[in-house]
Amino acid sequence: MIAGILFSLGLSAQEKVDIWHLAVLQIDGQDTTYMMNLPEVIVTGRATGRFRAKIRRYNRLVRYVKKVYPYAKLAAAKMKEYEKEVLAAGSEAEKKRRMKKAEIALKNQFQDDIKKLTFKQGVILIKLIDRETGSTSYDIIKELRGSFNAILWQTVAKIFGYSLRMKYEPYGRDRDIEDIVRKIERGEL
């Protein structure tokens, strides 16, 4: 029926006709070829053994990053806000007073949420804070609370097998986290 309509329109050989933007008909003499663009489909087999475990670990990492990434973004925004406040302060005493006030406000707002994080989620949060601010957690603590507090918290982190001085490596050991963050930013996750 469609071929009859097309022939009645006076189409000659090797012409292409766009039918409702769904399919293209190519008529070559007596032959008609239907062409259609379909969305990409990814076909995978059943995951077995080690690969299944890797998938579970990656999916867990996705959940963890999705949970802590908003806190890292907020931490970066708050850092910028507090830097402006501290720079606006005149004396050293005024700077300390403003930072103490900011610390109390942050504790009241986020302490309960941060306490509920697992160890792994905390490690990811520290890495993402480094990604968002460009400074390691150790450097941030040292800047805001002083060297003694930075050394104290670094010691506590070392007891649990982690370092606050560790840099975020988006093209190294943290490439999966970087991949997940970029997917979140693009709206894919």
Secondary structure, 3 states (H helix, E strand, C coil): CHHHHHHHCCCCCCEEEEECCCEEEEEECCEEEEECCCCCCCCCCCCCHHHHHHHHHHHHHHHHHHHHHHHHHHHHHHHHHHHHHHHHCCCHHHHHHHHHHHHHHHHHHHHHHHHCCCHHHHHHHHHHHHHHHCCCHHHHHHHHHCHHHHHHHHHHHHHCCCCCCCCCCCCCCCHHHHHHHHHHHHCCC
